[in-house]
Amino acid sequence: MAILSLGITMYQDIEEPVDVIVIFENGAMKPLRFRWNGRAIKVQRVTGTWKADVGQNRIRYFAVLDNCSNFFQLAYDERNSSWVLNKIWVE
């Protein structure tokens, strides 16, 4: 697990499976909540989305912000319909 200090913000690689509740809005997937370390985290805002092809698999990434100004990067693997919390940035 890598931890990098960027001023007062801490960046941390997580790479752990998570359960995510999503809605489909205007044909796009939008995360609403996810469960990590036994805690439900409400997504306040999606700040970015992008896709990456890994071999024949497509991964959809979501940068999200909670109500405490913590940023999280979630990844959805279309191949097996699974979610992973990739990274967090906390103040």
C-alpha atoms as an extended CHARMM CRD file, in Angstrom:
* protein
*
        91  EXT
         1         1  MET       CA              0.0000000000        0.0000000000        0.0000000000  PROA      1               0.0000000000
         2         2  ALA       CA              1.5640000000        3.2910000000       -1.1180000000  PROA      2               0.0000000000
         3         3  ILE       CA              1.0540000000        6.5080000000        0.8060000000  PROA      3               0.0000000000
         4         4  LEU       CA              2.1760000000        9.8180000000       -0.6400000000  PROA      4               0.0000000000
         5         5  SER       CA              1.8270000000       13.2020000000        1.0340000000  PROA      5               0.0000000000
         6         6  LEU       CA              0.8220000000       16.0420000000       -1.2740000000  PROA      6               0.0000000000
         7         7  GLY       CA              0.9500000000       19.0420000000        1.0710000000  PROA      7               0.0000000000
         8         8  ILE       CA             -1.7910000000       18.4250000000        3.6180000000  PROA      8               0.0000000000
         9         9  THR       CA             -3.5730000000       15.9400000000        1.3860000000  PROA      9               0.0000000000
        10        10  MET       CA             -2.7040000000       12.2590000000        1.7000000000  PROA      10              0.0000000000
        11        11  TYR       CA             -2.8930000000        9.9370000000       -1.3110000000  PROA      11              0.0000000000
        12        12  GLN       CA             -3.2090000000        6.2110000000       -0.7040000000  PROA      12              0.0000000000
        13        13  ASP       CA             -3.4740000000        3.1980000000       -3.0360000000  PROA      13              0.0000000000
        14        14  ILE       CA             -6.1940000000        0.8800000000       -1.7420000000  PROA      14              0.0000000000
        15        15  GLU       CA             -7.0700000000       -1.7100000000       -4.4550000000  PROA      15              0.0000000000
        16        16  GLU       CA             -9.8450000000       -3.3830000000       -2.4160000000  PROA      16              0.0000000000
        17        17  PRO       CA            -13.1750000000       -4.7820000000       -3.6510000000  PROA      17              0.0000000000
        18        18  VAL       CA            -16.1930000000       -2.6940000000       -2.6240000000  PROA      18              0.0000000000
        19        19  ASP       CA            -19.9660000000       -2.8710000000       -2.9800000000  PROA      19              0.0000000000
        20        20  VAL       CA            -21.3960000000        0.1000000000       -4.8800000000  PROA      20              0.0000000000
        21        21  ILE       CA            -24.9550000000        1.3350000000       -5.3600000000  PROA      21              0.0000000000
        22        22  VAL       CA            -25.4230000000        3.0610000000       -8.7190000000  PROA      22              0.0000000000
        23        23  ILE       CA            -28.1520000000        4.6450000000      -10.7920000000  PROA      23              0.0000000000
        24        24  PHE       CA            -28.2870000000        5.0950000000      -14.5300000000  PROA      24              0.0000000000
        25        25  GLU       CA            -28.8770000000        8.7400000000      -15.4130000000  PROA      25              0.0000000000
        26        26  ASN       CA            -29.1630000000        9.8390000000      -19.0500000000  PROA      26              0.0000000000
        27        27  GLY       CA            -27.6610000000        6.5110000000      -20.1020000000  PROA      27              0.0000000000
        28        28  ALA       CA            -24.6220000000        6.8790000000      -17.8200000000  PROA      28              0.0000000000
        29        29  MET       CA            -23.7070000000        4.9550000000      -14.6680000000  PROA      29              0.0000000000
        30        30  LYS       CA            -23.5050000000        7.1440000000      -11.5490000000  PROA      30              0.0000000000
        31        31  PRO       CA            -22.2710000000        5.8060000000       -8.1650000000  PROA      31              0.0000000000
        32        32  LEU       CA            -24.4230000000        6.8890000000       -5.1950000000  PROA      32              0.0000000000
        33        33  ARG       CA            -22.8660000000        5.0140000000       -2.2510000000  PROA      33              0.0000000000
        34        34  PHE       CA            -20.2050000000        2.4360000000       -1.5630000000  PROA      34              0.0000000000
        35        35  ARG       CA            -19.2290000000        0.3030000000        1.4070000000  PROA      35              0.0000000000
        36        36  TRP       CA            -15.5930000000        0.2600000000        2.5100000000  PROA      36              0.0000000000
        37        37  ASN       CA            -14.1390000000       -0.9510000000        5.8410000000  PROA      37              0.0000000000
        38        38  GLY       CA            -17.6330000000       -1.6350000000        7.1590000000  PROA      38              0.0000000000
        39        39  ARG       CA            -18.7120000000        1.9510000000        6.5400000000  PROA      39              0.0000000000
        40        40  ALA       CA            -21.2180000000        3.2980000000        4.0090000000  PROA      40              0.0000000000
        41        41  ILE       CA            -19.8410000000        6.3010000000        2.1430000000  PROA      41              0.0000000000
        42        42  LYS       CA            -22.3090000000        8.5810000000        0.3700000000  PROA      42              0.0000000000
        43        43  VAL       CA            -21.0860000000       10.0490000000       -2.9000000000  PROA      43              0.0000000000
        44        44  GLN       CA            -21.6720000000       13.7940000000       -2.7740000000  PROA      44              0.0000000000
        45        45  ARG       CA            -20.4600000000       14.4170000000       -6.3340000000  PROA      45              0.0000000000
        46        46  VAL       CA            -18.8950000000       12.6040000000       -9.2710000000  PROA      46              0.0000000000
        47        47  THR       CA            -15.9770000000       14.8160000000      -10.3150000000  PROA      47              0.0000000000
        48        48  GLY       CA            -14.7640000000       12.7930000000      -13.2890000000  PROA      48              0.0000000000
        49        49  THR       CA            -15.2360000000        9.6390000000      -15.3450000000  PROA      49              0.0000000000
        50        50  TRP       CA            -13.0470000000        7.8610000000      -17.8700000000  PROA      50              0.0000000000
        51        51  LYS       CA            -12.5830000000        4.4460000000      -19.4800000000  PROA      51              0.0000000000
        52        52  ALA       CA             -9.5570000000        2.2840000000      -20.1170000000  PROA      52              0.0000000000
        53        53  ASP       CA             -9.2360000000       -0.8730000000      -22.1500000000  PROA      53              0.0000000000
        54        54  VAL       CA             -7.1440000000       -3.5270000000      -20.4370000000  PROA      54              0.0000000000
        55        55  GLY       CA             -6.6930000000       -6.2610000000      -23.0230000000  PROA      55              0.0000000000
        56        56  GLN       CA            -10.2120000000       -7.0640000000      -24.1360000000  PROA      56              0.0000000000
        57        57  ASN       CA            -11.6990000000       -5.7520000000      -20.8860000000  PROA      57              0.0000000000
        58        58  ARG       CA            -13.0700000000       -2.2760000000      -20.3430000000  PROA      58              0.0000000000
        59        59  ILE       CA            -12.6650000000       -0.6120000000      -16.9550000000  PROA      59              0.0000000000
        60        60  ARG       CA            -14.8050000000        2.4290000000      -16.0950000000  PROA      60              0.0000000000
        61        61  TYR       CA            -13.2780000000        4.8260000000      -13.5670000000  PROA      61              0.0000000000
        62        62  PHE       CA            -15.1200000000        7.2870000000      -11.3540000000  PROA      62              0.0000000000
        63        63  ALA       CA            -13.5550000000       10.0730000000       -9.3050000000  PROA      63              0.0000000000
        64        64  VAL       CA            -15.9810000000       10.8620000000       -6.4980000000  PROA      64              0.0000000000
        65        65  LEU       CA            -16.1650000000       13.2350000000       -3.5490000000  PROA      65              0.0000000000
        66        66  ASP       CA            -17.8570000000       12.5240000000       -0.2070000000  PROA      66              0.0000000000
        67        67  ASN       CA            -19.4210000000       15.1080000000        2.1140000000  PROA      67              0.0000000000
        68        68  CYS       CA            -16.1480000000       15.4540000000        4.0830000000  PROA      68              0.0000000000
        69        69  SER       CA            -14.1710000000       16.5630000000        0.9840000000  PROA      69              0.0000000000
        70        70  ASN       CA            -12.4050000000       13.2080000000        0.6430000000  PROA      70              0.0000000000
        71        71  PHE       CA            -11.7880000000       12.0340000000       -2.9120000000  PROA      71              0.0000000000
        72        72  PHE       CA            -12.0250000000        8.3890000000       -3.9810000000  PROA      72              0.0000000000
        73        73  GLN       CA            -11.2980000000        6.5920000000       -7.2410000000  PROA      73              0.0000000000
        74        74  LEU       CA            -13.6560000000        3.7040000000       -7.9860000000  PROA      74              0.0000000000
        75        75  ALA       CA            -13.2340000000        1.2530000000      -10.8660000000  PROA      75              0.0000000000
        76        76  TYR       CA            -15.9430000000       -0.8880000000      -12.4400000000  PROA      76              0.0000000000
        77        77  ASP       CA            -14.7740000000       -3.9560000000      -14.3980000000  PROA      77              0.0000000000
        78        78  GLU       CA            -17.3480000000       -4.6690000000      -17.1170000000  PROA      78              0.0000000000
        79        79  ARG       CA            -16.0390000000       -8.2160000000      -17.6350000000  PROA      79              0.0000000000
        80        80  ASN       CA            -17.1050000000       -9.5070000000      -14.2270000000  PROA      80              0.0000000000
        81        81  SER       CA            -19.3650000000       -6.6560000000      -12.9820000000  PROA      81              0.0000000000
        82        82  SER       CA            -17.1060000000       -5.9690000000      -10.0090000000  PROA      82              0.0000000000
        83        83  TRP       CA            -16.0420000000       -2.7640000000       -8.2540000000  PROA      83              0.0000000000
        84        84  VAL       CA            -12.6800000000       -1.8510000000       -6.7200000000  PROA      84              0.0000000000
        85        85  LEU       CA            -11.7100000000        1.1560000000       -4.6230000000  PROA      85              0.0000000000
        86        86  ASN       CA             -8.3960000000        2.0770000000       -6.2550000000  PROA      86              0.0000000000
        87        87  LYS       CA             -7.2640000000        5.1950000000       -4.4150000000  PROA      87              0.0000000000
        88        88  ILE       CA             -8.2310000000        7.7610000000       -1.8090000000  PROA      88              0.0000000000
        89        89  TRP       CA             -7.1250000000       11.3150000000       -1.1720000000  PROA      89              0.0000000000
        90        90  VAL       CA             -7.9200000000       12.6170000000        2.3110000000  PROA      90              0.0000000000
        91        91  GLU       CA             -7.2130000000       15.8790000000        4.0790000000  PROA      91              0.0000000000
